[in-house]
Amino acid sequence: MFKDLLGGLKKEAEKRLAEQEELRKKQEQNQKDVAKPNPQKRNRRSGKYGRLAAWIKSNYGSSFKDGQTSDEVKTQLDRIFTELESKGSLSGDAKRGFRTFIDTRKYGDLVKVRE
């Protein structure tokens, strides 16, 4: 009788320990998920081409001045694109992204454009 009672208590205790461990793991995972940045919000302030614009500013910032027309900016970007392409510095994805950035004519992240 006591063996059955002890065996039942032991099984119950093991079950509760397993449940507590599972709950702890879920809480840890939730904390990790909360800490992860939301990829959709990552560049919300800087727009779709924020990282590219920041890279262009850091490497070719002296080529651009606030108040340029979008045609002047496009000409400068075409020159930079051609230069990088001739050096072989752009991968396929980078080429497409850079070319699309030039063609969209949304240069607000790079410079204040005058229309």
Contact map, one row per residue, 1 for C-alpha under 8 A:
1111100000000000000000000000000000000000000000000000000000000000000000000000000000000000000000000000000000000000000
1111110000000000000000000000000000000000000000000000000000000000000000000000000000000000000000000000000000000000000
1111111000000000000000000000000000000000000000000000000000000000000000000000000000000000000000000000000000000000000
1111111100000000000000000000000000000000000000000000000000000000000000000000000000000000000000000000000000000000000
1111111110000000000000000000000000000000000000000000000000000000000000000000000000000000000000000000000000000000000
0111111111000000000000000000000000000000000000000000000000000000000000000000000000000000000000000000000000000000000
0011111111100000000000000000000000000000000000000000000000000000000000000000000000000000000000000000000000000000000
0001111111110000000000000000000000000000000000000000000000000000000000000000000000000000000000000000000000000000000
0000111111111000000000000000000000000000000000000000000000000000000000000000000000000000000000000000000000000000000
0000011111111100000000000000000000000000000000000000000000000000000000000000000000000000000000000000000000000000000
0000001111111110000000000000000000000000000000000000000000000000000000000000000000000000000000000000000000000000000
0000000111111111000000000000000000000000000000000000000000000000000000000000000000000000000000000000000000000000000
0000000011111111100000000000000000000000000000000000000000000000000000000000000000000000000000000000000000000000000
0000000001111111110000000000000000000000000000000000000000000000000000000000000000000000000000000000000000000000000
0000000000111111111000000000000000000000000000000000000000000000000000000000000000000000000000000000000000000000000
0000000000011111111100000000000000000000000000000000000000000000000000000000000000000000000000000000000000000000000
0000000000001111111110000000000000000000000000000000000000000000000000000000000000000000000000000000000000000000000
0000000000000111111111000000000000000000000000000000000000000000000000000000000000000000000000000000000000000000000
0000000000000011111111100000000000000000000000000000000000000000000000000000000000000000000000000000000000000000000
0000000000000001111111110000000000000000000000000000000000000000000000000000000000000000000000000000000000000000000
0000000000000000111111111000000000000000000000000000000000000000000000000000000000000000000000000000000000000000000
0000000000000000011111111100000000000000000000000000000000000000000000000000000000000000000000000000000000000000000
0000000000000000001111111110000000000000000000000000000000000000000000000000000000000000000000000000000000000000000
0000000000000000000111111111000000000000000000000000000000000000000000000000000000000000000000000000000000000000000
0000000000000000000011111111100000000000000000000000000000000000000000000000000000000000000000000000000000000000000
0000000000000000000001111111110000000000000000000000000000000000000000000000000000000000000000000000000000000000000
0000000000000000000000111111111000000000000000000000000000000000000000000000000000000000000000000000000000000000000
0000000000000000000000011111111100000000000000000000000000000000000000000000000000000000000000000000000000000000000
0000000000000000000000001111111110000000000000000000000000000000000000000000000000000000000000000000000000000000000
0000000000000000000000000111111111000000000000000000000000000000000000000000000000000000000000000000000000000000000
0000000000000000000000000011111111100000000000000000000000000000000000000000000000000000000000000000000000000000000
0000000000000000000000000001111111110000000000000000000000000000000000000000000000000000000000000000000000000000000
0000000000000000000000000000111111110000000000000000000000000000000000000000000000000000000000000000000000000000000
0000000000000000000000000000011111111000000000000000000000000000000000000000000000000000000000000000000000000000000
0000000000000000000000000000001111111000000000000000000000000000000000000000000000000000000000000000000000000000000
0000000000000000000000000000000111111100000000000000000000000000000000000000000000000000000000000000000000000000000
0000000000000000000000000000000001111110110000000000000000000000000000000000000000000000000000000000000000000000000
0000000000000000000000000000000000011111110000000000000000000000000000000000000000000000000000000000000000000000000
0000000000000000000000000000000000001111110000000000000000000000000000000000000000000000000000000000000000000000000
0000000000000000000000000000000000000111111100000000000000000000000000000000000000000000000000000000000000000000000
0000000000000000000000000000000000001111111100000000000000000000000000000000000000000000000000000000000000000000000
0000000000000000000000000000000000001111111100000000000000000000000000000000000000000000000000000000000000000000000
0000000000000000000000000000000000000001111111110100000000000000000000000000000000000000000000000000000000000000000
0000000000000000000000000000000000000001111111110000000000000000000000000000000000000000000000000000000000000000000
0000000000000000000000000000000000000000001111100000000000000000000000000000000000000000000000000000000000000000000
0000000000000000000000000000000000000000001111111110000000000000000000000000000000000000000000000000000000001000000
0000000000000000000000000000000000000000001111111100000000000000000000000000000000000000000000000000000000001000000
0000000000000000000000000000000000000000001101111100000000000000000000000000000000000000000000000000000000000000000
0000000000000000000000000000000000000000000001111111100000000000000000000000000000000000000000000000100000001000000
0000000000000000000000000000000000000000001001111111110000000000000000000000000000000000000000000000000000001000000
0000000000000000000000000000000000000000000001001111111000000000000000000000000000000000000000000000000000000000000
0000000000000000000000000000000000000000000000001111111100000000000000000000000000000000000000000100000000000000000
0000000000000000000000000000000000000000000000001111111110000000000000000000000000000000000000000000000000101100000
0000000000000000000000000000000000000000000000000111111111000000000000000000000000000000000000000000000000001100000
0000000000000000000000000000000000000000000000000011111111100000000000000000000000000000000000000000000000000000000
0000000000000000000000000000000000000000000000000001111111111000000000000000000000000000000000000000000000000100000
0000000000000000000000000000000000000000000000000000111111111100000000000000000000000000000000000000000000000100000
0000000000000000000000000000000000000000000000000000011111111000000000000000000000000000000000000000000000000000000
0000000000000000000000000000000000000000000000000000001111111000000000000000000000000000000000000000000000000000000
0000000000000000000000000000000000000000000000000000000111111111000000000000000000000000000000000000000000000000000
0000000000000000000000000000000000000000000000000000000111111111000000000000000000000000000000000000000000000000000
0000000000000000000000000000000000000000000000000000000010011111100000000000000000000000000000000000000000000000000
0000000000000000000000000000000000000000000000000000000000011111100000000001000000000000000000000000000000000000000
0000000000000000000000000000000000000000000000000000000000011111110100001001000000000000000000000000000000000010000
0000000000000000000000000000000000000000000000000000000000000111111100000000000000000000000000000000000000000011000
0000000000000000000000000000000000000000000000000000000000000001111100000000000000000000000000000000000000000011110
0000000000000000000000000000000000000000000000000000000000000000111110000000000000000000000000000000000000000011110
0000000000000000000000000000000000000000000000000000000000000001111111011000000000000000000000000000000000000001110
0000000000000000000000000000000000000000000000000000000000000000001111111000000000000000000000000000000000000000111
0000000000000000000000000000000000000000000000000000000000000000000111111100000000000000000000000000000010100000111
0000000000000000000000000000000000000000000000000000000000000000000011111110000000000000000000000000000000000000000
0000000000000000000000000000000000000000000000000000000000000000000111111111000000000000000000000000000000000000000
0000000000000000000000000000000000000000000000000000000000000001000111111111100000000000000000000000000000100000100
0000000000000000000000000000000000000000000000000000000000000000000001111111110000000000000000000000010010000000000
0000000000000000000000000000000000000000000000000000000000000000000000111111111000000000000000000000000000000000000
0000000000000000000000000000000000000000000000000000000000000011000000011111111100000000000000000000000000000000000
0000000000000000000000000000000000000000000000000000000000000000000000001111111110000000000000000000010000000000000
0000000000000000000000000000000000000000000000000000000000000000000000000111111111000000000000000000010000000000000
0000000000000000000000000000000000000000000000000000000000000000000000000011111111100000000000000000000000000000000
0000000000000000000000000000000000000000000000000000000000000000000000000001111111110000000000000000000000000000000
0000000000000000000000000000000000000000000000000000000000000000000000000000111111111000000000000110000000000000000
0000000000000000000000000000000000000000000000000000000000000000000000000000011111111100000000000000000000000000000
0000000000000000000000000000000000000000000000000000000000000000000000000000001111111110000000000000000000000000000
0000000000000000000000000000000000000000000000000000000000000000000000000000000111111111110000000000000000000000000
0000000000000000000000000000000000000000000000000000000000000000000000000000000011111111110000100000000000000000000
0000000000000000000000000000000000000000000000000000000000000000000000000000000001111111100000000000000000000000000
0000000000000000000000000000000000000000000000000000000000000000000000000000000000111111100000000000000000000000000
0000000000000000000000000000000000000000000000000000000000000000000000000000000000011111111000000000000000000000000
0000000000000000000000000000000000000000000000000000000000000000000000000000000000011111111000000000000000000000000
0000000000000000000000000000000000000000000000000000000000000000000000000000000000011001111111100000000000000000000
0000000000000000000000000000000000000000000000000000000000000000000000000000000000000001111111100000000000000000000
0000000000000000000000000000000000000000000000000000000000000000000000000000000000000000011111110000000000000000000
0000000000000000000000000000000000000000000000000000000000000000000000000000000000000000011111111000000000000000000
0000000000000000000000000000000000000000000000000000000000000000000000000000000000000000011111111100000000000000000
0000000000000000000000000000000000000000000000000000000000000000000000000000000000001000011111111110000000000000000
0000000000000000000000000000000000000000000000000000000000000000000000000000000000000000000111111111000000000000000
0000000000000000000000000000000000000000000000000000000000000000000000000000000000000000000011111111100000000000000
0000000000000000000000000000000000000000000000000001000000000000000000000000000010000000000001111111110000000000000
0000000000000000000000000000000000000000000000000000000000000000000000000000000010000000000000111111111000000000000
0000000000000000000000000000000000000000000000000000000000000000000000000000000000000000000000011111111100000000000
0000000000000000000000000000000000000000000000001000000000000000000000000000000000000000000000001111111111100000000
0000000000000000000000000000000000000000000000000000000000000000000000000100110000000000000000000111111111000000000
0000000000000000000000000000000000000000000000000000000000000000000000000000000000000000000000000011111110000000000
0000000000000000000000000000000000000000000000000000000000000000000000000000000000000000000000000001111111000000000
0000000000000000000000000000000000000000000000000000000000000000000001000100000000000000000000000000111111100000000
0000000000000000000000000000000000000000000000000000000000000000000000000000000000000000000000000000110111111000000
0000000000000000000000000000000000000000000000000000100000000000000001001000000000000000000000000000100011111111100
0000000000000000000000000000000000000000000000000000000000000000000000000000000000000000000000000000000001111111100
0000000000000000000000000000000000000000000001101100110000000000000000000000000000000000000000000000000001111111000
0000000000000000000000000000000000000000000000000000110110000000000000000000000000000000000000000000000000111111000
0000000000000000000000000000000000000000000000000000000000000001111000000000000000000000000000000000000000111111100
0000000000000000000000000000000000000000000000000000000000000000111100000000000000000000000000000000000000111111110
0000000000000000000000000000000000000000000000000000000000000000011111001000000000000000000000000000000000110011111
0000000000000000000000000000000000000000000000000000000000000000011111000000000000000000000000000000000000000001111
0000000000000000000000000000000000000000000000000000000000000000000011000000000000000000000000000000000000000000111
